[in-house]
Amino acid sequence: MRSYKRLCNLVFLGIVLCIVAVSCGPREKYVSGEKIEIQYWGDITPGSWIKVDDIIIYHVRNEKTEECISVDEDFFSLNNPEEQMDTVFLPARKMYTCIGEKWILLDQPIGNLATNLIIAVNNSSAKIEDAGFKLEKVYDYDGNAYTTSQGQVVIKRFDGKKIRVSTSEGYQASVKRLED
């Protein structure tokens, strides 16, 4: 009888330890609120990311090609229906540009990061309905040309729902919830 009781205690302890071990896994740090401020302040490097609700935005550096051809694309998007998440690629702070016939690595203004972010999150909400393309703006930008040029974006949703924002480790922007 004692060994049965000891066995039951060990099984119970094992189950508790398994539950604790599974629940203590790595968690994504995030900021959630009806209005979120993102203030870029540093060098956003290739591989860095920011996630706004279900939209993940990776920063990439364009590559030099043999011919010096300038590409006007600021970003491109991939829709992954299996994961119910859009993936958007935006330029990092430093990017190659073609001037004359030479490639030059330039620092883009920090305001471009802020501008591209709000355009990207709104464009990712585009839907294909019937045989047409419909752009439903989900996010509202709350700011002006000066604050954007300084790398600041304040976003909120048109439907009033909370926004959830998380970033990669070392992402050079502060993210905070604002009170109305």
Buried (B, 14 or more C-beta within 10 A) or exposed (E): EEEEEEEEEEEEEEEEEEEEEEEEEEEEEEBEBBBBBBBBEBEBBBEBBBBBBEBBBBBBBBEEEEEBEEEEEBBEBEEEEEEEBBBBBBBBBBBBBBEEEEBEEEEBEBBBBBBBBBBBBBBBBBEEEEEEEEEEEBBBBBBEEEBBBBBBBBBBBEEEEEBBBBBBEEBBBBBEBEEE
